[in-house]
Amino acid sequence: MKNIILAMVAAVLLIGCSSEETSHSKGVYMLLDTSGTYTEELVKAQHIINYTLAKLNPGDSFAVARIDTASFSEKDIVAKVTFEDRPSVANRQKRQFREEVDRFVKEVKPSGYTDITGGLLQAVEYLNEAGTGRKTILIFSDLKEELKKGYVRDIPLQMGGYEVVALNVTKLRSDNIDPREYMDRLQMWEERIEAGEGHWRVINDMERLESVIID
C-alpha cells in the first residue's frame, strides 16, 4: 500500500513539474497573407521571422503558415518546430526553419482569396496542441478578408489566453480614398478577438516587436 501511495505522489509531482515547465514556454504562430500584391511584403515578414527565431528558447514552439483561399488546414503550415534543449540542435532547427521559410517566400504564388478566420482557427488548434504557456498569434496582413463563395467563417473565435498581434497592416488604395474603411477593418478584428476573450494589438512599427516576443 505504501509503495502504491508513493507511486501516486511521484506521478502527481511529475505532472506538476511538467505543467510548470509548460507554463513558462512560449508559442508563436505567424500567419502570412499571400493574396494579390501583398506577397511583395513578405520580405519584411522574413525579417520578423528571423527576429522571432533569435528570441525563442528551448521548449518554445514556432510555426509559420500562409493565409490563402482555405486556411483552416495543416497543409498551409510552411514550417513548424519545438526547440530542443541542446543549443547545437536548437541552432540546427532554427537554420532549417529559416531555409523552409526562405524557400516558401521565393516560390509563393498569390492566392485568390484571404481566409484570415480559417488561419486563426488553425493557429489556435496548433498552439493548444503544443501546450505552451504563453500563446501569441502574429497576423502579417492588410486584414482584408475575402472568402470564396460557399465558405462559412461566421464562427465565434475562442481566444482566451491568446495575444493576437496584427503586423504591417498596409493601407489599401480604397483606404486612401475613405480612411473609414481602414479604421473599420481594424475595429472589426479587434471586436472579434476581444469577443473571444483574446487580447488584440496592432504594431506597424517593427522596432516595437520585441515587446511582443519577450515581455
Residue pairs with C-beta under 8 A, 6 or more apart in sequence:
21 59
22 131
22 132
22 133
23 133
24 59
24 133
25 59
25 60
25 61
25 131
25 132
25 133
25 134
26 56
26 57
26 60
26 61
26 132
26 133
26 134
26 136
26 213
27 60
27 61
27 62
27 127
27 130
27 132
27 133
27 134
27 135
27 136
28 52
28 56
28 60
28 61
28 62
28 63
28 136
28 137
28 138
28 213
29 62
29 63
29 64
29 65
29 123
29 126
29 127
29 135
29 136
29 137
29 138
30 45
30 48
30 49
30 52
30 62
30 63
30 64
30 65
30 137
30 138
30 139
30 140
31 65
31 66
31 67
31 71
31 116
31 119
31 120
31 123
31 137
31 138
31 139
31 140
31 141
32 42
32 45
32 64
32 65
32 66
32 67
32 78
32 140
32 141
33 41
33 67
33 114
33 116
33 139
33 140
33 141
33 142
34 42
34 66
34 67
34 68
34 108
34 109
34 110
34 111
35 67
35 68
35 110
35 111
35 112
35 113
35 114
35 146
36 110
37 110
38 110
38 141
38 142
38 170
39 108
39 110
41 140
41 168
41 170
42 105
42 108
42 140
43 105
44 140
44 168
44 206
45 105
45 140
45 168
46 101
46 102
46 105
47 206
48 138
48 140
48 167
48 206
48 209
49 64
49 98
49 101
50 98
51 209
51 213
52 62
52 138
52 213
53 62
53 94
53 97
53 98
54 94
55 210
55 213
55 214
56 62
56 83
56 213
57 83
58 83
58 84
58 85
58 86
58 90
59 82
59 83
59 85
60 82
60 83
60 132
61 80
61 81
61 82
61 83
61 127
61 130
61 132
62 80
62 81
62 83
62 97
63 77
63 79
63 80
63 81
63 123
63 126
64 77
64 78
64 79
64 80
64 97
64 101
64 104
65 71
65 76
65 77
65 78
65 119
65 122
65 123
66 76
66 78
66 104
66 108
66 111
67 76
67 111
67 114
67 115
67 116
67 118
67 119
67 139
67 141
68 76
68 111
68 113
68 114
68 115
69 111
69 112
69 113
69 115
69 148
70 115
70 118
70 148
70 151
71 115
71 116
71 117
71 118
71 119
71 122
72 115
72 118
72 119
72 121
72 122
73 118
73 122
74 122
74 126
76 119
76 122
77 122
77 126
78 100
78 101
78 104
79 97
79 100
79 101
79 104
80 126
81 93
81 94
81 96
81 97
82 130
83 90
83 93
83 94
84 90
84 93
112 148
113 146
113 147
113 148
113 151
114 141
114 144
114 145
114 146
114 147
115 145
115 147
115 148
115 151
115 153
116 139
116 141
116 143
116 145
116 189
117 145
117 153
117 155
117 157
118 151
118 153
119 139
120 137
120 139
120 157
120 164
121 155
121 157
123 137
124 137
124 157
124 158
124 159
124 162
127 135
127 137
127 162
134 163
135 161
135 162
135 163
136 162
136 163
136 164
136 165
136 212
136 213
137 162
137 163
137 164
137 165
138 165
138 167
138 212
139 164
139 165
139 166
139 167
140 167
140 168
141 166
141 167
141 168
141 169
142 169
142 170
142 171
142 172
143 166
143 169
143 185
143 186
143 189
144 172
144 185
145 153
147 153
156 195
156 196
157 192
157 193
157 195
157 196
157 198
158 196
158 197
159 193
159 196
159 197
159 198
159 199
160 196
160 197
160 198
161 197
161 198
162 193
162 198
162 199
163 198
163 199
163 201
163 212
164 193
164 198
164 199
164 200
164 201
165 200
165 201
165 202
165 203
165 212
166 186
166 189
166 200
166 201
166 202
166 203
167 203
167 204
167 206
167 209
168 204
168 206
169 186
169 202
169 204
171 182
172 181
172 182
174 181
175 181
175 182
186 202
189 200
190 200
193 199
193 200
194 200
201 212
203 209
203 212
